[in-house]
Amino acid sequence: MPEDESYVCKGCDMRFPVLCGIPDFRLSSDRYLTIAEERAKATRLHVYAQTHSFAETVAEYYRITDDVPPPMATRFADYVLAGEARGRSMLDSFPPADGNRPAVLDVGCGAGGVVVAAARAGQSVSGIDIALRWLVIAQKHLSEEGLSAELVCADIANPPLPDAAFERIVAADLFEHLPDTGAGARAISSLLAPGGCLHVTGANRFTLAPYPPAGLWGVGFLPAAIRRRYVVWRRGLDTLRFQNMQSPAGLGRALTKAGFECTRIAPMTVSVDRVRASEGAKRIALTLYRLLCSNALTRKALLHIGPVFEITARRTPGMPSSKRT
């Protein structure tokens, strides 16, 4: 429960602070920064966001982030700013609600694209991320749009959330950042109500296009040591050093082992709105991608060699909740 801007665990008396208006329940940070470094960066962004826009805050994040080369920073910033459009598409993948407002959780919510889309649609939504710095940006995104949602800083392997609390969970671009795919899948399963739906997206390590998190061709086919040298040569540092690269088939198997029934594995859906919001060569590429996805044969090929994929799954009613590890 909250106590003087912190939460205290009744079981162990451990105190968890509320920082930048966001409760921080982490036992450890992500692999890029220590908790102290990460909190300092989040605080810096929080102060900046008070007098700047969401887009300016995203730009500031990449300006003060040394391990993202400038060309990639521009591309990543554009991706972040288009997050709400992608979020609407992901929410549309779920079956229609039966009159109630199903509770939605965005795991690894980042800058809050899905959270903002759900809040704008009047849905009850929460976002969880291990990076407080990104939650500060999500908070700014919500505030700028006049929306509100619950944001929690925590590791998905140890979420401070009740079991079976959500009817719908989104995990967009999450699993490539988790050190243990199976543990993450089991933790998500424990949070999903029986019969609830999960929507996952990810970058395909076996794509024949440039691998999205690196913008480089063929990195998913290389042994780790060779990949590291190649990425350092091209980018100046190993931007994939903490990537747990995924494939549609591999992630599908991990979800099945965690107690999910995968109902759909396909190339990632690109909405008409997202195409209309893009410009120039990107708009042409997205239009072509949608055209290829409309044909059964090319859609099947894109699943295996395209850059991004999505999986829709459900937790079978009556199946016991998977244990978190």
C-alpha positions as CSV (number, residue, x, y, z in Angstrom):
1,M,0.0,0.0,0.0
2,P,1.2,3.6,-0.6
3,E,3.1,5.2,2.3
4,D,4.8,8.6,2.0
5,E,5.2,8.3,-1.8
6,S,6.2,4.6,-1.6
7,Y,4.7,1.2,-1.4
8,V,5.6,-1.2,1.4
9,C,5.4,-5.0,0.9
10,K,3.4,-6.5,3.9
11,G,5.3,-9.7,3.5
12,C,8.9,-8.6,3.6
13,D,8.6,-4.8,4.6
14,M,10.6,-3.9,1.4
15,R,9.8,-0.4,0.3
16,F,9.2,0.5,-3.3
17,P,9.4,4.2,-4.3
18,V,7.0,6.2,-6.4
19,L,9.2,8.1,-8.9
20,C,8.0,10.7,-11.4
21,G,4.5,9.7,-10.3
22,I,5.1,6.1,-11.3
23,P,5.5,3.2,-8.7
24,D,8.8,1.4,-9.2
25,F,8.6,-2.2,-8.1
26,R,11.8,-3.4,-9.7
27,L,14.2,-5.8,-8.0
28,S,16.7,-5.2,-10.8
29,S,16.9,-3.0,-13.9
30,D,17.1,-3.9,-17.5
31,R,20.5,-4.8,-18.9
32,Y,21.4,-1.4,-20.4
33,L,21.5,0.7,-17.2
34,T,21.8,0.2,-13.4
35,I,18.8,1.2,-11.4
36,A,20.5,4.3,-10.2
37,E,21.5,5.3,-13.7
38,E,18.1,4.5,-15.0
39,R,16.3,6.5,-12.3
40,A,18.5,9.5,-13.0
41,K,17.8,9.3,-16.7
42,A,14.0,9.0,-16.1
43,T,14.0,12.0,-13.8
44,R,15.9,14.0,-16.4
45,L,13.3,13.2,-19.0
46,H,10.4,13.8,-16.5
47,V,11.7,17.4,-15.9
48,Y,12.2,17.9,-19.6
49,A,8.7,16.7,-20.4
50,Q,7.1,19.4,-18.2
51,T,7.9,22.1,-20.7
52,H,8.1,20.1,-23.9
53,S,5.8,18.0,-26.1
54,F,5.6,14.2,-26.4
55,A,7.4,14.3,-29.7
56,E,10.1,16.6,-28.3
57,T,10.5,14.3,-25.3
58,V,11.0,11.3,-27.6
59,A,13.7,13.2,-29.5
60,E,15.4,14.2,-26.3
61,Y,15.5,10.6,-25.2
62,Y,17.5,9.6,-28.3
63,R,19.6,12.8,-28.0
64,I,20.8,11.7,-24.5
65,T,21.1,8.0,-25.4
66,D,24.6,7.2,-26.5
67,D,24.2,3.6,-27.7
68,V,21.7,4.4,-30.5
69,P,23.5,5.6,-33.6
70,P,21.9,8.8,-35.1
71,P,20.4,7.2,-38.3
72,M,18.8,4.5,-36.1
73,A,17.6,7.1,-33.6
74,T,15.7,8.9,-36.3
75,R,14.0,5.7,-37.5
76,F,13.3,4.5,-33.9
77,A,11.7,7.9,-33.0
78,D,9.4,7.7,-36.0
79,Y,8.4,4.2,-34.9
80,V,7.6,5.4,-31.4
81,L,5.5,8.3,-32.7
82,A,3.4,6.0,-34.8
83,G,2.8,3.7,-31.8
84,E,-0.9,4.7,-31.3
85,A,-1.8,3.7,-34.9
86,R,-0.1,0.3,-34.3
87,G,-1.9,0.0,-31.0
88,R,-5.3,0.5,-32.5
89,S,-4.5,-2.3,-35.0
90,M,-3.5,-4.6,-32.2
91,L,-6.6,-3.9,-30.1
92,D,-8.7,-4.6,-33.2
93,S,-7.2,-8.1,-33.4
94,F,-9.1,-9.1,-30.2
95,P,-12.7,-10.5,-30.5
96,P,-15.5,-8.0,-29.8
97,A,-16.3,-7.4,-26.2
98,D,-19.5,-8.9,-24.9
99,G,-20.9,-5.7,-23.5
100,N,-18.4,-5.2,-20.7
101,R,-15.1,-3.3,-20.7
102,P,-12.4,-6.0,-20.7
103,A,-9.3,-5.1,-18.7
104,V,-6.3,-4.7,-21.0
105,L,-2.6,-5.0,-20.0
106,D,0.2,-3.8,-22.2
107,V,3.4,-5.7,-21.2
108,G,6.5,-3.8,-22.2
109,C,4.4,-0.8,-23.0
110,G,7.3,1.5,-23.8
111,A,6.1,4.9,-24.9
112,G,2.5,3.8,-24.5
113,G,1.1,3.4,-28.0
114,V,-1.3,0.6,-27.1
115,V,-2.1,2.2,-23.7
116,V,-3.1,5.5,-25.4
117,A,-5.1,3.7,-28.0
118,A,-7.0,1.7,-25.4
119,A,-7.5,4.7,-23.1
120,R,-8.8,6.8,-26.0
121,A,-11.3,3.9,-26.8
122,G,-12.6,4.1,-23.2
123,Q,-11.1,0.7,-22.2
124,S,-9.7,0.0,-18.8
125,V,-5.9,-0.3,-19.4
126,S,-2.6,-0.7,-17.5
127,G,0.9,-0.6,-18.8
128,I,4.0,-2.3,-17.3
129,D,7.6,-1.9,-18.3
130,I,11.0,-2.5,-16.7
131,A,12.3,0.8,-18.0
132,L,11.1,3.8,-15.9
133,R,12.5,6.1,-18.6
134,W,10.0,4.8,-21.2
135,L,7.1,5.0,-18.7
136,V,7.9,8.7,-18.2
137,I,7.5,9.1,-21.9
138,A,4.3,7.1,-21.9
139,Q,3.0,9.3,-19.1
140,K,3.7,12.4,-21.2
141,H,1.9,10.8,-24.1
142,L,-1.2,10.2,-22.0
143,S,-1.1,13.6,-20.4
144,E,-0.8,15.4,-23.8
145,E,-3.8,13.5,-25.0
146,G,-5.9,14.3,-21.9
147,L,-6.0,10.5,-21.0
148,S,-5.1,8.5,-18.0
149,A,-4.1,4.9,-17.3
150,E,-2.2,2.9,-14.7
151,L,1.5,2.7,-15.4
152,V,3.8,0.4,-13.3
153,C,7.5,-0.1,-13.4
154,A,8.4,-3.7,-12.9
155,D,10.0,-6.8,-14.4
156,I,7.4,-8.9,-16.1
157,A,9.1,-12.0,-14.5
158,N,8.0,-10.6,-11.1
159,P,4.9,-8.5,-11.8
160,P,3.2,-6.8,-8.8
161,L,-0.2,-7.7,-10.3
162,P,-2.8,-10.2,-9.3
163,D,-3.1,-13.5,-11.1
164,A,-5.8,-13.7,-13.8
165,A,-6.5,-10.0,-13.6
166,F,-6.7,-9.2,-17.3
167,E,-8.9,-10.4,-20.1
168,R,-6.6,-9.1,-22.8
169,I,-2.8,-8.7,-22.9
170,V,-0.7,-7.1,-25.6
171,A,3.1,-7.9,-25.7
172,A,4.4,-5.8,-28.6
173,D,8.1,-6.1,-29.4
174,L,8.7,-7.6,-26.0
175,F,10.1,-11.1,-26.2
176,E,13.3,-10.1,-28.1
177,H,14.2,-8.0,-25.0
178,L,13.6,-10.7,-22.4
179,P,16.5,-12.9,-21.3
180,D,14.3,-15.9,-20.8
181,T,11.5,-16.4,-23.3
182,G,9.8,-19.2,-21.4
183,A,9.8,-17.4,-18.1
184,G,8.2,-14.3,-19.7
185,A,5.5,-16.4,-21.4
186,R,4.7,-18.1,-18.1
187,A,4.4,-14.8,-16.3
188,I,2.1,-13.4,-18.9
189,S,0.0,-16.6,-18.7
190,S,-0.4,-16.1,-15.0
191,L,-1.8,-12.6,-15.5
192,L,-4.3,-13.6,-18.1
193,A,-7.8,-14.7,-17.1
194,P,-8.9,-18.2,-18.3
195,G,-10.2,-17.8,-21.9
196,G,-8.4,-14.4,-22.2
197,C,-6.6,-13.4,-25.3
198,L,-3.0,-12.5,-25.9
199,H,-1.6,-10.5,-28.9
200,V,2.1,-10.7,-29.5
201,T,4.3,-9.0,-32.1
202,G,8.0,-9.4,-32.8
203,A,10.9,-9.0,-35.2
204,N,11.7,-12.1,-37.2
205,R,15.3,-13.1,-36.9
206,F,15.1,-15.1,-40.2
207,T,13.8,-12.2,-42.3
208,L,15.3,-11.6,-45.7
209,A,14.7,-7.9,-45.2
210,P,16.9,-5.8,-42.8
211,Y,16.3,-7.0,-39.2
212,P,14.3,-4.1,-37.8
213,P,16.1,-3.6,-34.4
214,A,19.4,-3.2,-36.3
215,G,18.5,-2.1,-39.8
216,L,21.0,-4.7,-41.1
217,W,20.6,-7.6,-43.5
218,G,21.0,-11.3,-42.4
219,V,22.1,-10.8,-38.8
220,G,19.6,-13.4,-37.6
221,F,21.4,-16.1,-39.6
222,L,24.9,-15.4,-38.2
223,P,26.6,-17.1,-35.2
224,A,26.6,-14.8,-32.2
225,A,30.4,-14.0,-32.4
226,I,30.3,-13.2,-36.1
227,R,27.0,-11.2,-35.7
228,R,28.6,-9.2,-32.9
229,R,31.7,-8.2,-35.0
230,Y,29.4,-7.4,-38.0
231,V,27.1,-5.2,-36.0
232,V,30.1,-3.4,-34.4
233,W,31.6,-2.9,-37.8
234,R,28.4,-1.4,-39.3
235,R,27.1,0.5,-36.2
236,G,30.1,1.3,-34.1
237,L,28.9,-0.8,-31.2
238,D,26.9,-4.0,-30.7
239,T,23.3,-2.7,-30.7
240,L,22.0,-6.3,-30.5
241,R,24.1,-7.3,-27.5
242,F,21.0,-8.0,-25.4
243,Q,18.7,-9.2,-28.1
244,N,17.0,-12.5,-27.6
245,M,16.2,-12.9,-31.3
246,Q,12.9,-14.7,-32.1
247,S,11.2,-16.5,-35.0
248,P,7.4,-17.0,-35.4
249,A,7.7,-20.8,-35.0
250,G,10.0,-20.6,-32.0
251,L,8.0,-18.1,-30.1
252,G,4.8,-20.0,-30.9
253,R,6.3,-23.1,-29.3
254,A,7.3,-21.2,-26.2
255,L,3.8,-19.8,-25.8
256,T,2.3,-23.3,-26.3
257,K,4.5,-24.6,-23.5
258,A,3.4,-21.8,-21.3
259,G,-0.2,-22.9,-21.6
260,F,-1.5,-20.9,-24.6
261,E,-3.3,-22.0,-27.6
262,C,-2.0,-20.1,-30.6
263,T,-5.0,-19.3,-32.8
264,R,-3.2,-17.2,-35.4
265,I,0.4,-16.8,-36.5
266,A,0.8,-14.4,-39.4
267,P,2.8,-11.4,-40.8
268,M,2.1,-8.3,-38.8
269,T,-1.0,-6.5,-39.8
270,V,-0.5,-3.0,-41.2
271,S,-3.7,-0.9,-41.0
272,V,-4.9,1.5,-43.7
273,D,-4.6,4.3,-41.2
274,R,-0.9,3.5,-40.7
275,V,-0.3,3.6,-44.4
276,R,-2.1,7.0,-44.7
277,A,0.0,8.4,-41.9
278,S,3.2,7.5,-43.6
279,E,5.0,9.4,-46.4
280,G,7.3,8.8,-49.4
281,A,9.1,5.6,-49.7
282,K,7.7,4.3,-46.4
283,R,4.2,4.7,-47.7
284,I,5.0,2.8,-50.9
285,A,6.6,0.0,-48.9
286,L,3.7,-0.4,-46.5
287,T,1.2,-0.3,-49.4
288,L,3.2,-3.1,-51.2
289,Y,3.4,-5.0,-47.9
290,R,-0.4,-4.9,-47.5
291,L,-0.8,-6.1,-51.1
292,L,1.4,-9.1,-50.5
293,C,-0.5,-9.9,-47.3
294,S,-3.8,-10.0,-49.1
295,N,-2.7,-13.1,-51.1
296,A,-2.6,-16.4,-49.4
297,L,0.7,-17.6,-50.9
298,T,2.7,-14.5,-50.5
299,R,1.2,-14.0,-47.0
300,K,2.5,-17.5,-46.0
301,A,6.0,-16.6,-47.4
302,L,6.0,-13.3,-45.5
303,L,5.4,-15.1,-42.3
304,H,8.7,-16.9,-42.7
305,I,10.9,-14.3,-44.4
306,G,9.1,-11.0,-43.6
307,P,10.5,-8.6,-41.0
308,V,7.7,-8.7,-38.4
309,F,5.1,-11.2,-37.3
310,E,2.2,-11.4,-34.9
311,I,0.7,-14.2,-32.8
312,T,-2.8,-14.2,-31.4
313,A,-3.3,-16.8,-28.6
314,R,-5.7,-17.6,-25.8
315,R,-5.5,-19.2,-22.4
316,T,-7.7,-22.2,-22.4
317,P,-10.6,-22.1,-19.9
318,G,-10.0,-24.5,-17.0
319,M,-6.2,-24.5,-17.5
320,P,-4.4,-23.8,-14.3
321,S,-2.3,-20.6,-14.2
322,S,1.4,-21.1,-15.1
323,K,3.8,-20.6,-12.3
324,R,6.0,-17.5,-12.5
325,T,9.7,-17.9,-12.2
